[in-house]
Amino acid sequence: MKPLTGIPLGVWRAQGRDFVFARQRIRYWTAGAGEPLLLIHGFPTASWDWHYLWEPLAARYRLIACDMLGFGDSAKPRDHDYRLLEQADLQQALLAHLGIDEAVHVLAHDYGDSVAQELLARHEEGRFRLASCVFLNGGLFPETHRPLLAQRLLLSPLGRFIAWRFDRRRLGASLRRISGALNPPDEAELDAFWTLIAQHDGPAVLHRLIRYIPERRQQRERWVAAMQRTRVPLRVINGADDPISGVHMVARYRQLIGNADSVLLDGVGHYPHIEAPEAVLRHYLQFRARLSGCASV
């Protein structure tokens, strides 16, 4: 299920550029031309998550992605109060840095879904221009989010100690637990994920980054209300076998969102763009073709 050729991490890193946000160095990537498509990664990984989809999407759209503050090759300040709202500010700052002032399409995953929900709320408030939004597996509704034990421990008073002990072995165990049976990440992918997490002593800030979970609860009513009233086209493409935000989350989405557009991928877990990139690409392009009034892609 992975016929698409990904981009090796070393090649990916060499293509990145830097800009400064809130006095911190942020690593970002761009490619392609056309309508802007903002890709927003999840926790605890980075924008390299999109490496299977990057070139096929860049053949059609102008892609923009960054490692958010605290992630990947971007700065990871130790004592920072990481907030999803600030990460949304970062996305807007990056677009401004690139001179993009038109409506933007968004493709997001996991933690990035929450950032995308904030951008959608800002669109409804007249503070952002969003053309469409597609969510991959993520905690769109706090009541359906089922965090791993490791995530719950990171949120606990033991969080700093748990973060200090987090290593490549524990990362592999966690990602295998949330992957589908068809195509879990292989050892090389797990090594690359760990390299990005470990960069700039990243494990030391995991217990701070994980505070996005209570922040989701704080913003829940505003974000869900924005999803319910918006006229921005939305779609969910979801790995059904994800124990965190799988088929149960999609059931809630269909319950709460009118005319819900959702796709379930059987045998796929929490990282559909890693596990089944070809299927994600197909369903994403179908969504965009429908917006353009095309019959097919």
N, C-alpha and C positions, 0 to 999 in steps of 0.2 A: 504493500500500500504506500510505499515511499519512492515512486519512480522519479519524482522531482530531484534534481541535483542541488544539494545545499551548498552554502558558502563556508569553507573552512574558517575556523575562528581567527586564525592569524591573518588571513586575507581580509576578513570582515573588519578587524581592528585597524588594519592599515588604511582602510577607506574612510575612517571616521575623522571628524573635525571637532574643534572645541569652541565654545562660547562661554561667557560668564553670566551666571544668574545668581543674584543675591550674594555676590562675592565668592561664589563657588564655581569651579570648573565643571562644565557639563559636556559630555561627549555626545555627538549627534551624527546622523547619517542622512544623506539625501541621494536620490537617484530618479531618473526618468523625467518625463514631461507630461503636461496635461493638467487635468483637475487634481488639486492637492489631496492626498490621502495620508492622514496622520495615523501611524501605528503606535499603539501604547501597550507596553509589555506588562507582565505580571510579577508577583512576588514568589520567590526571592531572586528571580533570574534577571534578564536584561534584554535589550533589543535584538541581540543575536537570535533570540527565540524565533524571529521572523525569517531566518536565513533561507528556508526552503521556498518561501513565498516571495522573497524580495525581488528576484530577477523577473519572474512571470508578471508580477504586479507593476514593476518598473517599466515593462514594455507597454503599459497602458496608461499609467498615472504618474504624477509627480509625488514620490514617496518622501516622507519625513518621519524620522524616528530618533528618539534619544534614550540614553540610559538615564532614568530619573535620578534625582538626588538621593544618594544612599545606595545606589545600585550599579552593578557592572563596572565600567571604566570611569564613571563620573565620581565626583567628590563624595566622601562619606564622613562628614564631620561627626565626631564622637558624641558631643553633647547637644546635638540638634534636636529640636522638637518637630519630628517629621509629621507632616499633615497632608492628607489627600488634597485639600484645598490649595495648598502651596504647590503640589505637583501639577494641578490644573493651571495655576499661575505660570509655572515653568513651561507648559505646552504653549500657552499664549505668548510668552516671551520668546520662545524659539520661533514661532511663526512670524512674530514681529521682526526678529533678527534676520529672517530670510525674506522679509518684504512681502509676505503673503497676507493680503487683506481681503481675499474673497472667501466665500463659504467653503468650509473644509469637510471632507468625508473622514470618518473615523472608523478604524478597525481596532478593537481592544480585547484584552484578555485579562481575567483574574483581577488583581489589584488595579490594572488599567481600566477594567470595566467601571470601577468606582470613580476614577478620574474622568472617564467619558460621561458618566451620569452627572457629574458636576458640570462638565462643559454643556451638556444638554440643558441642565437647569439654568445656566448662564445664558444660553440661547433663548430660552423662554423669557428670561428677564431682560433681553435686549443687550447683553454684554458679550455675546459671542455669536459667530455665524456658522451654524452647523448644517451641512447639506444632507448627510445621512449618517447612521451609526449602526455598526454590526458588532455584537458582543459575542465573544467566545466564552467558554466556561468561567464563571465568576459569581461572586456573591451579590447578585443584584438585589436580593431581599435578605436582610439579616436573619429573618425567621427560618429561612431554608438553608442557611450556611452551616455546614458541619465541619468545623476545623479539625485538623489532625491533633493528636495528643501533643506533638511537639509544638504546634502553634499555641495551644492552650497553656502549655508550660512557659513558653516565651512571654505570654501575657501575665503570668503569675509573678509573685514576689521573687521567685527563683529565676526570672527571665534572664538576668545578666549572666548568671552561672550557666544556664542552658545554652545561651548564645556563645559563651566562651568555649563550650565543649562541642559545639556543632562542627562537623568535619565532613570529608568526602564520603565516608562510609554511611553516616547518618543521612546525608543528602540522598544518596542512592536508595537507601531503604525507604525514605519518605516518598520519593518520586515513583518508585516501583509500586508502592501501595496505592497510589492514585492514578496509575496508568491503566489503560484497557488491555485486554488480553491479546489483541491483534499485533500491536507494534509498540511495546514500551521502549523508552529511550535506551540506546545501547551504551556500552561502556565509554566509547569515545565521546558521545554526547554528554554523558554524566561528568566526564573529566572536564569538558569545556564549560559546562554549567558551574562546576566547582571553581574553576579558574576565575570566572567572572565574579562569583560571590566572594572569593577569598581576596580579590584585588583590593588594595588600600585597606587591608584589615577589616573587610566587610562583616565577618561574623560578629564583630564587636558592636555593631549597630542593629543587629536583627531584632533585639528586644525593644528597640525604639521604633523601628519600621512597623512592627506587628501591631502597633497601636491603631493602625487603620481599621481594625475590627470593631472596636468601640466607636470610632469616628463614623463608620457606616451606620451604626445604630442612631447616632445623633442626627445624621442627615437623611435618614430613611424617608420620612414623610415628604420632605421637599423633593427628593430625587424621584420617588415613586409618583408623586403628583405630576412632576414634569414629564415622565414617561407616559402617563395616562392622558394628558391633555395635548401633547405635542402633535404637530403635523409633520415633523421630520420623519422620514422613512426609517424604520428600525427592523432589524432581524437578529435573531439568536441562532448561532450555529454551535451546537453543543455535543460534546462527547457524552453519550448516555451512561457510560459505565463509571463515571467520575463519582467517588463517594462523597466528595465535598460539595460539588455544585452540579450534579448530573441530572438525571431524568426528573428527580423530585423538584429541582429548581425550575425546570421548564414547565412542569405542571402548574407551579405557582405563577409563572409568567403568563401562561395561557389563561389563568383564572383572573388575573388582575389587569392585563393589558388588552384593550379592545382590538379585534382583528389581528391578534398576535401572529406574527410571522416567525416561525421557529422551525429548525431542522435538527433532528436527532441523529447522531452517528453511532450506530450500534458497534460494540466492541472497542470503542474509543474512550479514553479517559480524560483527564483534566487538561492535557496539552494537545488538543486536536491538531494544531498547526505544526506540531512536531510528530505526532503519531500518524496522522492522516492528512498531510498537507495537500495532496491532490484533491481530496474530497472537499476540504475547506475552500480551496481555490475555485473549484467548480461551483459551489453554492454561493460563494461571494460574487463571482462574475455573473451568475444568473440574477442575483439581486441587483447588481448594477445595471445589467442589461434591461431589466424591467423598469428601472428608473429612467432609462434613456428611451423607453418605448420600443426596444428591440425585441424581436421574437425569440432570438437565440444568441449565443455567444460563439 
